Amino acid sequence: MLIATPHIPARLHYQANGFRVLTPGNHVSCAVSGQPVPLDELRYWSVERQEAYASAAIAVDAMIAAQSSK
């Protein structure tokens, strides 16, 4: 069970098959769009860049952009 605090962003450590809550909150912001993503709906993130994404399409676009900038 996640501890949720209304309207406060959480700080997370993203891992390969989950995430660890560093600072309790109820959402994180998408790294690309800035859209708030409720923790119970968070499905896409980058372990390498430690950032969250609002959708699969945004996650793929971010991965492509990161690969092309190398």
Jmol script that loads the backbone (N, CA, C; Angstrom):
load data "model"
ATOM      1  N   MET A   1       0.846  -1.193   0.000  1.00  0.00           N
ATOM      2  CA  MET A   1       0.000   0.000   0.000  1.00  0.00           C
ATOM      3  C   MET A   1       0.879   1.241   0.000  1.00  0.00           C
ATOM      4  N   LEU A   2       0.532   2.202  -0.849  1.00  0.00           N
ATOM      5  CA  LEU A   2       1.272   3.442  -0.941  1.00  0.00           C
ATOM      6  C   LEU A   2       0.664   4.470   0.005  1.00  0.00           C
ATOM      7  N   ILE A   3       1.522   5.235   0.618  1.00  0.00           N
ATOM      8  CA  ILE A   3       1.058   6.322   1.471  1.00  0.00           C
ATOM      9  C   ILE A   3       0.857   7.531   0.572  1.00  0.00           C
ATOM     10  N   ALA A   4      -0.339   8.053   0.536  1.00  0.00           N
ATOM     11  CA  ALA A   4      -0.637   9.188  -0.341  1.00  0.00           C
ATOM     12  C   ALA A   4      -0.905  10.440   0.473  1.00  0.00           C
ATOM     13  N   THR A   5      -0.364  11.548  -0.015  1.00  0.00           N
ATOM     14  CA  THR A   5      -0.601  12.847   0.588  1.00  0.00           C
ATOM     15  C   THR A   5      -1.234  13.713  -0.498  1.00  0.00           C
ATOM     16  N   PRO A   6      -2.396  14.287  -0.251  1.00  0.00           N
ATOM     17  CA  PRO A   6      -3.119  15.021  -1.292  1.00  0.00           C
ATOM     18  C   PRO A   6      -2.302  16.156  -1.905  1.00  0.00           C
ATOM     19  N   HIS A   7      -2.248  16.188  -3.254  1.00  0.00           N
ATOM     20  CA  HIS A   7      -1.665  17.285  -4.017  1.00  0.00           C
ATOM     21  C   HIS A   7      -0.186  17.522  -3.727  1.00  0.00           C
ATOM     22  N   ILE A   8       0.502  16.524  -3.244  1.00  0.00           N
ATOM     23  CA  ILE A   8       1.936  16.658  -2.984  1.00  0.00           C
ATOM     24  C   ILE A   8       2.671  15.661  -3.868  1.00  0.00           C
ATOM     25  N   PRO A   9       3.650  16.144  -4.649  1.00  0.00           N
ATOM     26  CA  PRO A   9       4.388  15.211  -5.497  1.00  0.00           C
ATOM     27  C   PRO A   9       5.272  14.279  -4.663  1.00  0.00           C
ATOM     28  N   ALA A  10       5.328  13.047  -5.077  1.00  0.00           N
ATOM     29  CA  ALA A  10       6.186  12.065  -4.426  1.00  0.00           C
ATOM     30  C   ALA A  10       7.579  12.136  -5.051  1.00  0.00           C
ATOM     31  N   ARG A  11       8.576  11.721  -4.316  1.00  0.00           N
ATOM     32  CA  ARG A  11       9.917  11.512  -4.856  1.00  0.00           C
ATOM     33  C   ARG A  11      10.141  10.020  -4.865  1.00  0.00           C
ATOM     34  N   LEU A  12      10.535   9.484  -6.021  1.00  0.00           N
ATOM     35  CA  LEU A  12      10.684   8.047  -6.172  1.00  0.00           C
ATOM     36  C   LEU A  12      12.084   7.685  -6.644  1.00  0.00           C
ATOM     37  N   HIS A  13      12.480   6.456  -6.336  1.00  0.00           N
ATOM     38  CA  HIS A  13      13.679   5.859  -6.935  1.00  0.00           C
ATOM     39  C   HIS A  13      13.166   4.750  -7.837  1.00  0.00           C
ATOM     40  N   TYR A  14      13.394   4.914  -9.147  1.00  0.00           N
ATOM     41  CA  TYR A  14      12.872   3.961 -10.127  1.00  0.00           C
ATOM     42  C   TYR A  14      13.823   2.781 -10.255  1.00  0.00           C
ATOM     43  N   GLN A  15      13.263   1.589 -10.199  1.00  0.00           N
ATOM     44  CA  GLN A  15      14.025   0.359 -10.316  1.00  0.00           C
ATOM     45  C   GLN A  15      13.495  -0.428 -11.506  1.00  0.00           C
ATOM     46  N   ALA A  16      14.175  -1.525 -11.870  1.00  0.00           N
ATOM     47  CA  ALA A  16      13.822  -2.293 -13.063  1.00  0.00           C
ATOM     48  C   ALA A  16      12.394  -2.831 -13.033  1.00  0.00           C
ATOM     49  N   ASN A  17      11.904  -3.221 -11.883  1.00  0.00           N
ATOM     50  CA  ASN A  17      10.552  -3.805 -11.834  1.00  0.00           C
ATOM     51  C   ASN A  17       9.671  -3.144 -10.780  1.00  0.00           C
ATOM     52  N   GLY A  18       9.912  -1.887 -10.508  1.00  0.00           N
ATOM     53  CA  GLY A  18       9.101  -1.166  -9.541  1.00  0.00           C
ATOM     54  C   GLY A  18       9.778   0.137  -9.151  1.00  0.00           C
ATOM     55  N   PHE A  19       9.286   0.729  -8.119  1.00  0.00           N
ATOM     56  CA  PHE A  19       9.898   1.957  -7.617  1.00  0.00           C
ATOM     57  C   PHE A  19       9.797   1.979  -6.105  1.00  0.00           C
ATOM     58  N   ARG A  20      10.691   2.761  -5.507  1.00  0.00           N
ATOM     59  CA  ARG A  20      10.713   2.908  -4.053  1.00  0.00           C
ATOM     60  C   ARG A  20      10.357   4.359  -3.742  1.00  0.00           C
ATOM     61  N   VAL A  21       9.445   4.553  -2.815  1.00  0.00           N
ATOM     62  CA  VAL A  21       9.011   5.899  -2.432  1.00  0.00           C
ATOM     63  C   VAL A  21      10.046   6.492  -1.479  1.00  0.00           C
ATOM     64  N   LEU A  22      10.646   7.601  -1.887  1.00  0.00           N
ATOM     65  CA  LEU A  22      11.609   8.308  -1.041  1.00  0.00           C
ATOM     66  C   LEU A  22      10.919   9.382  -0.208  1.00  0.00           C
ATOM     67  N   THR A  23       9.969  10.070  -0.841  1.00  0.00           N
ATOM     68  CA  THR A  23       9.162  11.082  -0.158  1.00  0.00           C
ATOM     69  C   THR A  23       7.708  10.821  -0.515  1.00  0.00           C
ATOM     70  N   PRO A  24       6.852  10.565   0.474  1.00  0.00           N
ATOM     71  CA  PRO A  24       5.447  10.254   0.189  1.00  0.00           C
ATOM     72  C   PRO A  24       4.729  11.396  -0.531  1.00  0.00           C
ATOM     73  N   GLY A  25       3.825  11.027  -1.387  1.00  0.00           N
ATOM     74  CA  GLY A  25       2.996  11.966  -2.120  1.00  0.00           C
ATOM     75  C   GLY A  25       1.974  11.165  -2.908  1.00  0.00           C
ATOM     76  N   ASN A  26       1.199  11.848  -3.738  1.00  0.00           N
ATOM     77  CA  ASN A  26       0.176  11.122  -4.484  1.00  0.00           C
ATOM     78  C   ASN A  26       0.412  11.080  -5.977  1.00  0.00           C
ATOM     79  N   HIS A  27       1.456  11.762  -6.475  1.00  0.00           N
ATOM     80  CA  HIS A  27       1.724  11.756  -7.904  1.00  0.00           C
ATOM     81  C   HIS A  27       3.185  12.099  -8.183  1.00  0.00           C
ATOM     82  N   VAL A  28       3.587  11.872  -9.434  1.00  0.00           N
ATOM     83  CA  VAL A  28       4.857  12.370  -9.955  1.00  0.00           C
ATOM     84  C   VAL A  28       4.529  13.118 -11.241  1.00  0.00           C
ATOM     85  N   SER A  29       5.458  13.915 -11.722  1.00  0.00           N
ATOM     86  CA  SER A  29       5.243  14.644 -12.967  1.00  0.00           C
ATOM     87  C   SER A  29       5.937  13.930 -14.112  1.00  0.00           C
ATOM     88  N   CYS A  30       5.267  13.866 -15.238  1.00  0.00           N
ATOM     89  CA  CYS A  30       5.864  13.293 -16.439  1.00  0.00           C
ATOM     90  C   CYS A  30       7.064  14.150 -16.833  1.00  0.00           C
ATOM     91  N   ALA A  31       8.194  13.509 -17.117  1.00  0.00           N
ATOM     92  CA  ALA A  31       9.423  14.221 -17.455  1.00  0.00           C
ATOM     93  C   ALA A  31       9.325  14.984 -18.770  1.00  0.00           C
ATOM     94  N   VAL A  32       8.436  14.567 -19.658  1.00  0.00           N
ATOM     95  CA  VAL A  32       8.310  15.202 -20.964  1.00  0.00           C
ATOM     96  C   VAL A  32       7.176  16.224 -20.980  1.00  0.00           C
ATOM     97  N   SER A  33       5.997  15.821 -20.547  1.00  0.00           N
ATOM     98  CA  SER A  33       4.818  16.692 -20.655  1.00  0.00           C
ATOM     99  C   SER A  33       4.548  17.528 -19.402  1.00  0.00           C
ATOM    100  N   GLY A  34       5.108  17.109 -18.273  1.00  0.00           N
ATOM    101  CA  GLY A  34       4.829  17.796 -17.010  1.00  0.00           C
ATOM    102  C   GLY A  34       3.498  17.401 -16.395  1.00  0.00           C
ATOM    103  N   GLN A  35       2.758  16.542 -17.085  1.00  0.00           N
ATOM    104  CA  GLN A  35       1.442  16.094 -16.614  1.00  0.00           C
ATOM    105  C   GLN A  35       1.590  15.304 -15.312  1.00  0.00           C
ATOM    106  N   PRO A  36       0.745  15.555 -14.312  1.00  0.00           N
ATOM    107  CA  PRO A  36       0.807  14.755 -13.091  1.00  0.00           C
ATOM    108  C   PRO A  36       0.328  13.326 -13.357  1.00  0.00           C
ATOM    109  N   VAL A  37       1.060  12.357 -12.824  1.00  0.00           N
ATOM    110  CA  VAL A  37       0.714  10.946 -12.988  1.00  0.00           C
ATOM    111  C   VAL A  37       0.491  10.372 -11.584  1.00  0.00           C
ATOM    112  N   PRO A  38      -0.743  10.006 -11.244  1.00  0.00           N
ATOM    113  CA  PRO A  38      -0.994   9.405  -9.937  1.00  0.00           C
ATOM    114  C   PRO A  38      -0.148   8.145  -9.750  1.00  0.00           C
ATOM    115  N   LEU A  39       0.361   7.922  -8.554  1.00  0.00           N
ATOM    116  CA  LEU A  39       1.236   6.776  -8.319  1.00  0.00           C
ATOM    117  C   LEU A  39       0.562   5.454  -8.652  1.00  0.00           C
ATOM    118  N   ASP A  40      -0.726   5.343  -8.403  1.00  0.00           N
ATOM    119  CA  ASP A  40      -1.401   4.079  -8.699  1.00  0.00           C
ATOM    120  C   ASP A  40      -1.624   3.862 -10.199  1.00  0.00           C
ATOM    121  N   GLU A  41      -1.335   4.877 -11.027  1.00  0.00           N
ATOM    122  CA  GLU A  41      -1.440   4.750 -12.477  1.00  0.00           C
ATOM    123  C   GLU A  41      -0.075   4.781 -13.166  1.00  0.00           C
ATOM    124  N   LEU A  42       0.998   4.943 -12.401  1.00  0.00           N
ATOM    125  CA  LEU A  42       2.346   5.039 -12.959  1.00  0.00           C
ATOM    126  C   LEU A  42       2.789   3.688 -13.495  1.00  0.00           C
ATOM    127  N   ARG A  43       3.059   3.601 -14.793  1.00  0.00           N
ATOM    128  CA  ARG A  43       3.462   2.351 -15.438  1.00  0.00           C
ATOM    129  C   ARG A  43       4.750   2.474 -16.229  1.00  0.00           C
ATOM    130  N   TYR A  44       5.174   3.704 -16.557  1.00  0.00           N
ATOM    131  CA  TYR A  44       6.302   3.907 -17.461  1.00  0.00           C
ATOM    132  C   TYR A  44       7.330   4.836 -16.831  1.00  0.00           C
ATOM    133  N   TRP A  45       8.601   4.387 -16.816  1.00  0.00           N
ATOM    134  CA  TRP A  45       9.682   5.209 -16.291  1.00  0.00           C
ATOM    135  C   TRP A  45      11.003   4.721 -16.857  1.00  0.00           C
ATOM    136  N   SER A  46      12.040   5.528 -16.665  1.00  0.00           N
ATOM    137  CA  SER A  46      13.387   5.158 -17.075  1.00  0.00           C
ATOM    138  C   SER A  46      14.237   4.980 -15.823  1.00  0.00           C
ATOM    139  N   VAL A  47      14.789   3.794 -15.680  1.00  0.00           N
ATOM    140  CA  VAL A  47      15.703   3.536 -14.558  1.00  0.00           C
ATOM    141  C   VAL A  47      16.984   4.338 -14.765  1.00  0.00           C
ATOM    142  N   GLU A  48      17.488   4.337 -15.997  1.00  0.00           N
ATOM    143  CA  GLU A  48      18.744   5.019 -16.323  1.00  0.00           C
ATOM    144  C   GLU A  48      18.659   6.520 -16.064  1.00  0.00           C
ATOM    145  N   ARG A  49      17.564   7.149 -16.503  1.00  0.00           N
ATOM    146  CA  ARG A  49      17.408   8.599 -16.348  1.00  0.00           C
ATOM    147  C   ARG A  49      16.624   8.994 -15.104  1.00  0.00           C
ATOM    148  N   GLN A  50      16.048   8.006 -14.391  1.00  0.00           N
ATOM    149  CA  GLN A  50      15.275   8.258 -13.170  1.00  0.00           C
ATOM    150  C   GLN A  50      14.191   9.301 -13.411  1.00  0.00           C
ATOM    151  N   GLU A  51      13.361   9.025 -14.445  1.00  0.00           N
ATOM    152  CA  GLU A  51      12.254   9.921 -14.733  1.00  0.00           C
ATOM    153  C   GLU A  51      11.023   9.121 -15.125  1.00  0.00           C
ATOM    154  N   ALA A  52       9.870   9.709 -14.860  1.00  0.00           N
ATOM    155  CA  ALA A  52       8.575   9.065 -15.112  1.00  0.00           C
ATOM    156  C   ALA A  52       7.960   9.617 -16.390  1.00  0.00           C
ATOM    157  N   TYR A  53       7.064   8.795 -16.987  1.00  0.00           N
ATOM    158  CA  TYR A  53       6.369   9.191 -18.208  1.00  0.00           C
ATOM    159  C   TYR A  53       4.877   8.921 -18.053  1.00  0.00           C
ATOM    160  N   ALA A  54       4.065   9.751 -18.672  1.00  0.00           N
ATOM    161  CA  ALA A  54       2.614   9.648 -18.543  1.00  0.00           C
ATOM    162  C   ALA A  54       2.015   8.538 -19.401  1.00  0.00           C
ATOM    163  N   SER A  55       2.719   8.128 -20.472  1.00  0.00           N
ATOM    164  CA  SER A  55       2.165   7.100 -21.363  1.00  0.00           C
ATOM    165  C   SER A  55       3.294   6.322 -22.022  1.00  0.00           C
ATOM    166  N   ALA A  56       2.929   5.212 -22.631  1.00  0.00           N
ATOM    167  CA  ALA A  56       3.911   4.397 -23.351  1.00  0.00           C
ATOM    168  C   ALA A  56       4.482   5.177 -24.536  1.00  0.00           C
ATOM    169  N   ALA A  57       3.637   5.903 -25.249  1.00  0.00           N
ATOM    170  CA  ALA A  57       4.104   6.674 -26.404  1.00  0.00           C
ATOM    171  C   ALA A  57       5.139   7.719 -25.995  1.00  0.00           C
ATOM    172  N   ILE A  58       4.895   8.394 -24.891  1.00  0.00           N
ATOM    173  CA  ILE A  58       5.851   9.392 -24.402  1.00  0.00           C
ATOM    174  C   ILE A  58       7.148   8.713 -23.985  1.00  0.00           C
ATOM    175  N   ALA A  59       7.056   7.564 -23.337  1.00  0.00           N
ATOM    176  CA  ALA A  59       8.251   6.826 -22.917  1.00  0.00           C
ATOM    177  C   ALA A  59       9.096   6.412 -24.120  1.00  0.00           C
ATOM    178  N   VAL A  60       8.448   5.924 -25.178  1.00  0.00           N
ATOM    179  CA  VAL A  60       9.172   5.520 -26.389  1.00  0.00           C
ATOM    180  C   VAL A  60       9.830   6.731 -27.042  1.00  0.00           C
ATOM    181  N   ASP A  61       9.112   7.833 -27.149  1.00  0.00           N
ATOM    182  CA  ASP A  61       9.678   9.051 -27.733  1.00  0.00           C
ATOM    183  C   ASP A  61      10.891   9.528 -26.930  1.00  0.00           C
ATOM    184  N   ALA A  62      10.820   9.467 -25.605  1.00  0.00           N
ATOM    185  CA  ALA A  62      11.935   9.886 -24.760  1.00  0.00           C
ATOM    186  C   ALA A  62      13.131   8.957 -24.949  1.00  0.00           C
ATOM    187  N   MET A  63      12.885   7.658 -25.084  1.00  0.00           N
ATOM    188  CA  MET A  63      13.962   6.697 -25.298  1.00  0.00           C
ATOM    189  C   MET A  63      14.640   6.950 -26.644  1.00  0.00           C
ATOM    190  N   ILE A  64      13.871   7.203 -27.686  1.00  0.00           N
ATOM    191  CA  ILE A  64      14.419   7.491 -29.010  1.00  0.00           C
ATOM    192  C   ILE A  64      15.241   8.774 -28.976  1.00  0.00           C
ATOM    193  N   ALA A  65      14.723   9.793 -28.329  1.00  0.00           N
ATOM    194  CA  ALA A  65      15.444  11.058 -28.224  1.00  0.00           C
ATOM    195  C   ALA A  65      16.756  10.888 -27.459  1.00  0.00           C
ATOM    196  N   ALA A  66      16.739  10.094 -26.398  1.00  0.00           N
ATOM    197  CA  ALA A  66      17.959   9.855 -25.605  1.00  0.00           C
ATOM    198  C   ALA A  66      18.991   9.096 -26.436  1.00  0.00           C
ATOM    199  N   GLN A  67      18.539   8.123 -27.225  1.00  0.00           N
ATOM    200  CA  GLN A  67      19.453   7.346 -28.070  1.00  0.00           C
ATOM    201  C   GLN A  67      20.058   8.213 -29.173  1.00  0.00           C
ATOM    202  N   SER A  68      19.279   9.101 -29.739  1.00  0.00           N
ATOM    203  CA  SER A  68      19.786   9.917 -30.827  1.00  0.00           C
ATOM    204  C   SER A  68      20.725  11.027 -30.347  1.00  0.00           C
ATOM    205  N   SER A  69      20.655  11.362 -29.065  1.00  0.00           N
ATOM    206  CA  SER A  69      21.541  12.409 -28.525  1.00  0.00           C
ATOM    207  C   SER A  69      22.888  11.855 -28.075  1.00  0.00           C
ATOM    208  N   LYS A  70      23.052  10.537 -28.116  1.00  0.00           N
ATOM    209  CA  LYS A  70      24.332   9.935 -27.705  1.00  0.00           C
ATOM    210  C   LYS A  70      25.348   9.998 -28.812  1.00  0.00           C
TER     211      LYS A  70
END
end "model"
wireframe off; spacefill off
backbone 0.3
color backbone group
